[in-house]
Amino acid sequence: MTTPQHKIGSGFGARSTADDVLRGIDLSGKLAIVTGGYSGIGLETTRALARAGAHVVVPARRPDTAREAVEGIDGVEVDALDLADLESVRGFAERFLATGRGVEIVIANAGIMACPETRVGPGWEAQFATNHLGHYALVNRLWPAIVRGGGRVVTVSSAGHGISGIRWDDVQFERGYDKWLAYGQAKTANILFAVHLDALAQDAGVRAFSLHPGAILTPLQRHLPKEEMIAAGWIDEAGNALDPTFKTPAQGAATQVWAATSPQLAGMGGVYCEDCDITGLAADEGAGVRAHAIDPEQAARLWRLSADLTGVDAFAPVR
């Protein structure tokens, strides 16, 4: 297949940090929204963007916890947002739009991984609802501010997208739940969302990207039993990382910060990145993006499904 998924030689790599990729970039006067920007790689993203001069809005399911986490970081504000609750998404978006501000950067960083079967809203599977549908609704509701800023939307996916494509015949896992298949589907959805958003938004000057941040030990693993992580070779009995490919949170934040700010990506969009570069198509194993996650027809189909489920579509024809 013809694809823009090719390395561009960014000069950065797996061990680059968020501060590394921002060196020489001045974000003064720009506004960034970072979901989950108070924990793990999200907190490192918030810190790096703020140090580069950006004003950062951190929507948080636990606002008090978020305020404690970002205390002392200049130029950061916190507001309440639960991605699993579409009324909460609507409320956050309405409060933000009422300020009249534009948004240059949106980083859809928040997410859950491999949780026990959980139902939210009208019975939706929680990983698909939180990781994808909540961010889909948020970006669509914030569209007037995003188009005013004319910047970038970045969705944080994972190599886990290789576990599963979209299960079109059972998206909500109503016929049996598997926590890893559900995670894989949600991460595929993050990529497909960026593909179609970029196709719709580029004429308005907005571009979208998705990425794999790398393997990092963060609170994202909170639903995984310690024994499972030991068996996978991730950690030892003391909880220390064993896999030498694991990144620090600052390194894990680098690719999303690069995708959100790098001038090397000017005029580009809809691509999947890792290790601070665009990546190629994946073989059966190893790095790269799977073909099912960048298929434009599946991306358009997922957009239609998401619009139907959430009742939100900023690009729907006006009737």
C-alpha positions, -999 to +999 in steps of 0.1 A: +000+000+000+011+036-006+017+053+027+033+083+042+046+060+070+083+065+065+110+078+088+121+114+082+153+113+101+143+136+129+176+134+147+159+122+179+154+087+191+142+064+218+163+080+246+154+116+237+134+134+264+106+159+261+130+187+269+154+175+242+128+177+214+117+212+226+151+227+227+151+259+207+113+259+204+094+288+220+058+281+229+051+315+245+016+326+238+004+291+228-022+271+247-020+233+251-047+210+265-032+177+279-057+152+292-042+132+320-015+158+322-009+152+359+004+117+360+030+096+343+041+107+309+012+132+309+028+151+338+062+151+321+044+165+290+028+193+310+062+202+326+080+203+293+054+223+275+052+248+303+090+251+305+089+260+268+065+288+275+031+272+268+000+278+289-012+242+297-048+233+306-050+199+324-085+184+323-086+159+352-109+132+366-094+140+400-089+178+400-076+180+435-050+153+429-041+171+396-036+204+414-012+189+439+007+172+411+012+204+390+018+227+420+048+248+413+047+245+375+040+280+361+013+285+335-008+255+343-045+254+351-067+224+361-104+218+353-126+188+359-131+162+331-141+126+332-136+111+297-160+082+305-188+106+311-200+125+280-218+151+302-186+158+319-169+162+285-196+186+274-193+206+306-155+210+303-158+220+266-185+245+273-165+261+301-134+263+279-152+277+249-168+304+271-133+318+277-130+326+240-095+312+238-079+292+209-060+260+213-028+254+194-021+219+209-044+191+221-027+160+234-051+131+241-029+115+266-052+101+293-062+064+292-068+032+310-052-002+302-062-038+307-088-031+334-113-056+346-146-055+327-162-022+334-193-006+318-198+031+315-225+054+301-251+033+283-232+001+289-201+009+268-168-011+274-147+013+295-114+012+275-131+020+242-153+046+259-125+063+279-095+061+255-114+067+223-150+080+226-143+105+253-114+120+233-135+119+201-163+139+218-138+163+235-120+172+202-153+176+184-168+198+211-136+219+213-134+223+175-142+260+174-112+267+197-090+242+179-096+257+145-090+292+160-056+280+172-048+262+139-025+237+155-022+200+161-042+172+178-021+143+190-036+110+202-015+087+224-019+052+211+004+022+218+021-007+201-008-025+217-028-016+187-013-047+171-033-069+195-067-061+178-083-041+151-118-027+156-142-056+164-170-044+142-193-072+151-188-067+189-172-033+196-185-033+232-175-069+240-210-080+247-202-116+238-173-120+263-146-097+276-109-099+271-089-070+288-060-071+263-082-074+232-102-044+245-071-024+251-058-033+216-091-022+200-090+011+219-055+018+208-063+011+172-092+035+176-068+062+187-048+059+155-078+057+132-093+087+149-062+107+140-062+094+104-097+106+098-095+138+118-065+148+098-084+142+066-113+163+077-093+191+095-063+198+073-082+223+051-088+243+082-051+243+091-053+217+118-033+184+116-036+153+136-010+126+146-009+095+167+019+077+184+034+050+205+052+065+235+072+034+243+071+011+273+072+030+305+064+021+341+037+045+351+003+045+369-011+032+336-003-003+349-024+001+380-049-026+369-022-052+363-013-077+391+024-076+400+026-113+392+015-106+356+042-080+351+068-102+366+058-131+343+060-107+314+096-099+323+087-062+329+097-060+366+115-080+393+100-089+427+110-054+440+091-037+412+122-025+394+122-025+356+139-054+340+133-048+303+162-025+290+139-011+263+117+006+290+118+044+290+118+069+317+086+091+319+106+120+304+116+098+275+081+084+272+067+119+269+091+129+241+073+115+211+039+132+219+057+165+225+076+161+193+045+153+173+027+183+189+054+209+182+081+198+158+086+221+127+098+189+109+062+179+107+050+211+090+026+203+062+022+167+073-004+148+093-024+116+098+007+096+105+017+073+134+050+081+152+073+064+177+108+072+191+104+108+180+100+101+143+074+089+119+075+051+118+071+026+090+046-002+085+050-031+109+058-066+099+042-094+118+064-085+148+083-055+159+080-018+156+058+002+133+021+006+126-002-021+115-021-016+083-055-021+099-048+010+121-042+035+092-068+022+068-088+053+057-120+034+051-119+019+086-110+054+099-141+069+082-163+040+095-151+045+131-158+082+128-194+074+118-198+050+146-183+074+171-206+102+159-236+079+162-227+068+198-218+102+211-242+124+192-213+148+184-197+155+150-182+190+144-179+182+106-215+170+100-232+190+072-254+217+086-291+210+078 
